[in-house]
Amino acid sequence: MKRVILFSILILASNLSAQVIGGRSNNESSPKVAEPTKLTGGGFVGDVNAFNGQFNASMPLGSVSTPSGLSFQLNLSYNNSFSLGYTQPMCSGIPYGEGWSPDIPTISVETDAFHKFISAYPSGLTGLAECEEDNMNTVQNRLDYSAGDYSAADEGDAYWFSPTVNIPGVGSGRAIFKYVDVQDDECAVFVLNKFENPIEIRFYGDNWVIISTDGKRYEFNTHVSNYRAPSNRRVAYYDTNNGSNPAHNILTQGEYLPSGVDGVDPNGVKNVIEPKQTYNMWYCNSIMDVLSPGNTIWFKYEKFGEFNYFKEFSQERYGYVNANVFNATTLPYAPDYTAYSDILLTEVVSFVVDGKYESLEMVYETVDALISPQMIDYTDPNAGRLDNLYSYQIVADYGMGADNFTSWKKYRHAKHDEIMANDIEVNGTNPYLHNGIYHRVGHNQESGFTENSNEIAFSNSFLESERILGSSGMYPGDIYEIKTVIQRDNSSSLQKGNGTIDIAIVSGKNNEVYPGGFSSLDDGSATLLSANYDATRGIEIFSTFNMAMKWQMGTSQGEIQTSNFFVMPNLRTTADGLHIQIGPGNSDQDYAYSPDAIAANNTSFLTYDTYWQHSPSTSPRSAAHIPHNFGVGYPWNMMAPAYKEMQSPSSGIYGGALNNDDLYQTWWKSSSQSSISTNDNIPTKFGNETKLKQVQLIRY
């Protein structure tokens, strides 16, 4: 989390043309030591708006200038307006104070994600538009044509609008587009919507230049990159080199794409699963005097809070997906979506030609007396330091010498070995819920199976922690990291432990010992009404359910380490802690699809047939709701080629390309099965041989 920072200002202002540096003559003074200028109350200005009651104030911090008259006055300004939202930080106002900020020239923009929904098919195609959901039997999930003026590549992109300029004393307000410069076709020219003095605002794609009427040139090159979640629209995707049996191949073109339509461009899938980069604020880097060359003022900044909210894409094997499936690169390359949370001004310097003339330094210091229970003391032996602004502390730690998993619970798949005899029906969208009931057991309570308390086997279940933290341990606006270590016994298995992983964190609600069944759950074999489960679970604080790209463990991988960051939202004060949940990844399958039906259709046992094109009644469309519950460890339909590549890259360095069918030879076993009775009952990719070894929740 952010440290409490106070600031002091160091002004090293010296006029080089009049400076006395000392010498040998008797009449020459000795050199003087430059010292920080002390701040005073002089120059403070404050006023209340009589119409809306808003208070605005300003305090000068110092200035720098050049002999040509180029100067910049740095002020600290206050505004008592406030914002609303779900993630307002408890420790806001760092480092300048609540409502205070330095008057740095900036340009800000608003952004919005673009969604390509159409109301009718292009000429020659029939059926409903893909934004309609009335007829689920018609498959429309695809990105193979353009809609209006936008192509498939535009889907989910972040577009900026309404640029706002803020240059104190020069010009401020909303900028509107004027024209593209005929002499520089890479430059878009803007002007202020309302102005007293005209200024020219020039945009070059990733930087801005503003020229004022008095010949001052302001350059804005420093920005903080952000990444927003992709659209994750589920679209049809196929691989013509993936198997020869159309009945088993979920990726066969002619099976579900309308006649005459070419296959989906791999870049269309890549475009909807990868995060989108955005910029919201540009900071001024320099002010130049066009009329007096060599006179410049430079702004220096430092970035803090380096986090990657999309580490799934940093998996080494996603680089092979990028190269071999999406054809995005020649060599394997995993993108890095690291971004910074904060940027602070550190120095304003005036230069004449190549020499520093005057300097205004911002010195930030931690005041230990202000550290409170809501803050992390970086001097604490149990705390670490990410950088000079962020410290971190482990707030929950299970396994590997920390707290054991004894208090964790397992929610069994409906076709778990120990409840198979009940011949329970499987829910088509949530395989852990059957007839409105969950079957939950405690750690180490499977019949005939014993495990170490410092690890917990998945046992064809999703796992859930005890109620941890509480309202005093969840600080809104702070950044948290959930880390796990998962291992499996056989790193070469294609059926067990090599699937996709989902992670979720949900808040608590009410007491876990809830009327209606919770109090009797520790006997090792209890059923639980979903209504009682819902009554004790609050909001979803974080999850990977909606992400098409998930953490995956493939061939030769006996262990995987996951890491995800999220921002803690504001929760109601009566919320009683949170639960960490980890289990097999969800997918767009019909989990109730009978193995008997698979065998009858294809005389073999492959879960290709459980995907939506074989079960139109449960067809999830690109605009449909994504169930936020655990699945069985298979990929989304459109991710099947990526899944194969993650399991065993076709480069061969992990043992050579696999037969893709081998990855789908698991499913639950029906008691009436005869034609494939020799198959094992493997309802998920994660059985007793796959174990959760460590879980850490870290607060920043």
WOGI-V721808 format. One record per residue. RES is the residue in one small letter. PSI is psi in radians with two decimals (none if undefined). NEAR is the number of other ideal C-beta (glycine too) atoms within 8 Angstrom. Layout:
RES,PSI,NEAR
RES,PSI,NEAR
This chain:
m,2.96,13
k,2.49,10
r,2.63,13
v,2.18,12
i,2.30,12
l,2.82,10
f,2.67,10
s,2.74,8
i,2.24,13
l,1.97,10
i,2.01,10
l,1.35,9
a,2.11,10
s,2.26,7
n,1.95,7
l,-0.54,8
s,-0.32,5
a,0.12,5
q,2.36,7
v,2.03,7
i,-0.08,5
g,2.78,7
g,-2.79,5
r,-0.43,3
s,2.66,5
n,-0.50,3
n,0.07,3
e,2.41,8
s,2.80,6
s,2.70,4
p,2.54,6
k,2.60,6
v,2.22,4
a,2.27,5
e,2.72,4
p,2.47,7
t,2.34,9
k,2.41,4
l,2.50,6
t,3.04,5
g,-0.06,4
g,2.42,5
g,-0.10,7
f,2.30,8
v,2.32,7
g,2.59,9
d,2.61,7
v,2.27,7
n,2.07,9
a,-0.30,4
f,-0.73,4
n,-0.02,4
g,0.14,7
q,2.36,9
f,2.27,11
n,2.46,11
a,2.82,10
s,2.48,12
m,2.20,10
p,2.43,11
l,-0.18,10
g,3.07,11
s,2.82,9
v,2.70,14
s,3.01,10
t,2.85,16
p,-0.39,7
s,-0.16,8
g,-0.05,8
l,2.23,14
s,2.83,10
f,2.21,11
q,2.08,8
l,2.13,13
n,2.69,11
l,2.07,13
s,2.69,12
y,2.44,12
n,2.24,9
n,0.26,8
s,2.75,6
f,2.86,4
s,2.78,5
l,2.67,4
g,-3.13,6
y,-0.21,5
t,0.66,10
q,2.20,11
p,2.48,9
m,-0.59,9
c,0.95,13
s,2.99,8
g,0.15,8
i,2.33,10
p,-0.06,9
y,-0.30,9
g,2.65,6
e,2.09,5
g,-0.11,9
w,2.51,9
s,2.62,8
p,2.56,11
d,1.40,9
i,2.39,9
p,2.22,12
t,2.82,10
i,2.17,15
s,2.71,10
v,2.76,12
e,2.63,8
t,2.72,11
d,2.61,7
a,2.43,11
f,2.32,11
h,2.22,7
k,1.42,10
f,2.38,9
i,2.71,10
s,-0.16,5
a,2.71,4
y,2.66,9
p,2.88,7
s,2.34,4
g,-0.23,5
l,2.59,9
t,2.91,4
g,-3.03,8
l,2.78,8
a,2.69,10
e,-0.20,12
c,-0.09,8
e,2.62,7
e,0.36,7
d,-0.65,5
n,1.65,7
m,-0.14,10
n,-0.22,6
t,2.07,7
v,2.08,9
q,0.24,10
n,1.59,11
r,2.79,11
l,0.93,14
d,0.13,11
y,2.93,9
s,2.65,7
a,1.99,8
g,-2.29,5
d,0.04,2
y,2.46,8
s,3.05,5
a,-0.53,12
a,-0.26,8
d,-0.24,9
e,2.15,14
g,-0.07,13
d,2.63,10
a,2.17,12
y,2.44,8
w,2.69,10
f,2.95,8
s,1.07,6
p,2.42,13
t,2.17,11
v,2.43,14
n,1.66,9
i,1.71,13
p,2.28,8
g,-0.10,4
v,-0.95,12
g,2.38,11
s,2.60,9
g,-3.10,10
r,2.36,9
a,2.49,13
i,2.57,8
f,2.42,7
k,-0.99,6
y,2.97,7
v,2.28,7
d,2.12,10
v,-0.40,6
q,-0.15,3
d,1.56,6
d,-0.02,6
e,0.08,5
c,2.20,10
a,2.25,9
v,2.31,13
f,2.81,12
v,2.79,12
l,2.51,15
n,-0.70,8
k,2.38,4
f,2.71,10
e,-0.65,2
n,2.18,8
p,2.38,7
i,2.61,15
e,2.19,8
i,2.02,15
r,2.25,13
f,2.26,11
y,0.50,9
g,-0.85,5
d,0.05,5
n,2.78,10
w,2.63,11
v,2.27,11
i,2.28,16
i,2.13,11
s,2.96,12
t,-0.38,6
d,0.23,4
g,0.22,9
k,2.36,12
r,2.05,11
y,2.20,14
e,2.31,12
f,1.73,16
n,-0.37,7
t,2.21,10
h,2.83,10
v,2.07,11
s,2.44,9
n,2.77,9
y,2.30,11
r,2.73,10
a,2.50,7
p,2.99,12
s,-0.52,8
n,0.54,11
r,2.31,11
r,2.06,13
v,2.73,13
a,2.46,11
y,2.52,14
y,2.87,11
d,1.90,9
t,-0.25,6
n,0.18,3
n,1.42,11
g,2.82,10
s,-0.17,3
n,1.85,7
p,-0.51,7
a,-0.47,7
h,-0.18,12
n,1.86,12
i,-0.12,9
l,0.27,11
t,2.27,9
q,-0.92,8
g,-0.14,5
e,-0.54,9
y,0.02,5
l,2.41,12
p,2.66,7
s,2.36,3
g,-0.02,4
v,2.24,9
d,2.90,3
g,2.85,9
v,2.34,13
d,2.26,9
p,-0.56,11
n,-0.43,10
g,-0.70,14
v,-0.78,16
k,-0.67,11
n,-0.57,14
v,-0.09,15
i,-0.32,11
e,2.51,10
p,2.75,11
k,2.30,11
q,2.42,8
t,2.70,11
y,2.35,12
n,-0.35,10
m,2.31,10
w,2.41,13
y,2.56,13
c,2.26,14
n,-0.59,9
s,2.66,10
i,2.15,13
m,2.54,9
d,1.77,15
v,-0.57,9
l,-0.30,5
s,1.39,10
p,2.49,5
g,-0.17,7
n,2.02,13
t,2.59,12
i,2.23,14
w,2.50,10
f,2.27,13
k,2.41,9
y,2.81,10
e,2.40,7
k,2.51,9
f,2.85,13
g,1.17,13
e,1.91,11
f,2.63,11
n,1.88,11
y,-0.04,11
f,0.98,10
k,-0.28,12
e,-0.58,12
f,-0.14,12
s,-0.05,11
q,2.37,11
e,-0.71,6
r,-0.28,11
y,-0.43,15
g,-0.62,11
y,-0.55,14
v,-0.77,12
n,-0.70,15
a,-0.78,14
n,-0.39,11
v,-0.91,12
f,-0.15,10
n,0.60,7
a,-0.41,8
t,2.84,8
t,-0.74,3
l,2.70,5
p,2.30,12
y,2.09,9
a,2.13,11
p,2.65,9
d,2.04,6
y,0.62,12
t,2.39,7
a,2.87,12
y,2.53,12
s,-0.49,10
d,2.61,9
i,2.24,10
l,2.48,11
l,2.28,10
t,-0.47,8
e,2.50,10
v,2.16,13
v,2.37,13
s,2.44,18
f,2.50,14
v,1.99,10
v,-1.94,5
d,0.12,3
g,2.49,7
k,2.31,7
y,-0.96,12
e,2.67,13
s,2.39,12
l,1.90,17
e,2.43,10
m,2.02,12
v,2.08,8
y,2.29,9
e,2.57,8
t,2.30,8
v,1.84,8
d,-0.50,7
a,-0.30,4
l,-0.01,8
i,2.28,7
s,3.08,5
p,-0.40,4
q,-0.16,6
m,2.77,11
i,2.14,11
d,1.95,9
y,-0.22,10
t,-0.12,5
d,2.30,8
p,-0.42,3
n,0.08,5
a,2.71,12
g,3.02,7
r,2.10,9
l,-0.80,9
d,-2.88,8
n,-0.03,6
l,-0.51,12
y,2.29,14
s,2.90,13
y,2.78,14
q,2.38,11
i,2.12,9
v,-0.25,8
a,2.34,12
d,2.08,10
y,2.46,12
g,2.92,16
m,0.90,7
g,-0.10,4
a,-2.65,9
d,2.51,7
n,3.09,8
f,0.27,13
t,-0.59,8
s,-0.07,6
w,2.75,13
k,2.77,11
k,2.31,16
y,1.92,12
r,2.55,14
h,2.57,12
a,-0.43,16
k,0.55,13
h,2.56,13
d,-0.67,6
e,-0.18,8
i,0.18,11
m,-0.61,11
a,-0.41,5
n,-0.19,5
d,0.81,5
i,2.47,9
e,2.50,7
v,2.33,11
n,2.32,12
g,-0.43,8
t,-0.31,7
n,1.69,9
p,-0.08,15
y,-0.06,14
l,2.17,11
h,2.11,11
n,0.68,5
g,0.30,7
i,2.42,10
y,2.57,11
h,1.89,13
r,2.37,11
v,2.84,12
g,3.01,11
h,2.43,12
n,0.74,10
q,0.30,8
e,2.53,10
s,2.23,4
g,0.24,3
f,2.20,9
t,2.36,3
e,2.78,11
n,2.42,4
s,-0.25,9
n,0.13,9
e,2.86,12
i,2.20,13
a,2.56,13
f,-0.65,17
s,0.77,12
n,0.83,13
s,2.92,14
f,2.60,13
l,2.57,14
e,2.38,10
s,2.93,13
e,3.01,7
r,2.07,10
i,2.90,12
l,-1.80,10
g,3.01,9
s,-0.49,10
s,-0.25,6
g,0.03,9
m,1.86,12
y,1.94,11
p,2.45,12
g,-0.33,11
d,2.69,13
i,2.33,14
y,2.67,13
e,2.31,12
i,2.12,16
k,2.50,13
t,2.75,12
v,2.14,12
i,2.33,14
q,2.74,10
r,2.71,15
d,-0.66,7
n,1.78,9
s,-0.23,8
s,-0.03,7
s,2.40,10
l,-0.28,10
q,-0.48,10
k,2.16,13
g,-0.01,13
n,0.55,15
g,-2.92,14
t,2.70,15
i,2.41,17
d,2.56,16
i,2.39,15
a,2.67,13
i,2.15,13
v,2.56,12
s,2.77,12
g,2.84,14
k,2.28,9
n,-3.04,8
n,2.53,6
e,-0.56,8
v,1.49,5
y,2.42,12
p,2.29,3
g,0.07,8
g,-0.32,11
f,-0.62,12
s,-0.28,6
s,0.31,7
l,-0.22,11
d,0.18,6
d,-0.02,6
g,-0.28,7
s,1.33,6
a,2.57,12
t,2.73,8
l,2.11,13
l,2.38,11
s,-0.50,10
a,-0.66,8
n,-0.62,12
y,-0.85,10
d,-0.56,7
a,-0.29,10
t,0.15,12
r,2.35,10
g,-2.19,9
i,2.78,7
e,1.90,8
i,-0.70,11
f,2.55,10
s,2.79,10
t,0.16,13
f,-0.68,11
n,0.04,8
m,2.25,10
a,-0.73,12
m,2.14,10
k,2.93,12
w,2.36,12
q,2.53,16
m,2.16,12
g,-2.93,11
t,2.36,12
s,0.01,8
q,1.88,9
g,-0.15,8
e,2.55,10
i,2.43,10
q,2.15,7
t,2.73,12
s,2.18,8
n,2.41,13
f,2.63,11
f,2.84,11
v,2.26,9
m,2.17,13
p,2.95,9
n,2.17,7
l,2.69,13
r,2.55,5
t,-0.40,5
t,-0.08,5
a,2.28,13
d,1.36,10
g,-2.81,13
l,2.89,13
h,2.39,14
i,2.30,14
q,2.37,13
i,2.34,13
g,-3.05,12
p,2.53,16
g,2.61,16
n,2.90,11
s,2.97,11
d,1.18,8
q,2.80,12
d,1.74,11
y,-0.26,13
a,0.02,9
y,2.14,13
s,2.37,7
p,-0.53,14
d,-0.71,10
a,-0.64,9
i,-0.82,17
a,-0.70,13
a,-0.61,6
n,-0.65,7
n,0.01,10
t,0.48,4
s,-3.11,8
f,1.36,9
l,2.39,11
t,0.08,12
y,-0.69,11
d,-0.13,13
t,-0.09,12
y,2.88,13
w,-0.47,13
q,-0.26,11
h,-0.13,9
s,1.28,11
p,-0.45,9
s,-0.36,6
t,0.40,10
s,1.95,11
p,2.10,8
r,2.97,11
s,-0.40,9
a,0.05,8
a,2.80,8
h,2.39,3
i,2.03,9
p,2.23,8
h,1.18,9
n,2.94,10
f,2.72,12
g,-2.39,15
v,0.14,13
g,0.15,11
y,2.87,13
p,2.90,13
w,2.67,8
n,-0.83,14
m,-0.24,11
m,0.10,13
a,-0.78,14
p,-0.66,12
a,-0.67,13
y,-0.80,13
k,-0.73,12
e,-0.62,14
m,-0.59,13
q,-0.76,12
s,1.65,12
p,2.43,13
s,-0.10,8
s,-0.34,8
g,-0.06,8
i,-0.25,4
y,0.50,10
g,0.13,7
g,2.79,6
a,2.52,6
l,2.83,11
n,2.05,5
n,-0.52,10
d,-0.56,10
d,-0.48,9
l,-0.25,12
y,0.35,11
q,0.89,11
t,2.62,10
w,2.99,11
w,2.79,11
k,2.22,12
s,2.54,8
s,-0.36,7
s,0.04,5
q,2.31,12
s,-0.79,5
s,-0.42,8
i,0.69,11
s,-0.26,7
t,-0.20,3
n,2.52,12
d,2.74,4
n,1.82,9
i,1.40,13
p,-0.40,13
t,3.00,16
k,-0.13,15
f,1.76,13
g,-2.66,12
n,-0.38,9
e,-0.12,11
t,2.21,14
k,2.52,12
l,2.04,15
k,-0.52,11
q,2.51,12
v,2.26,14
q,2.38,13
l,2.11,15
i,2.35,12
r,2.37,12
y,none,13
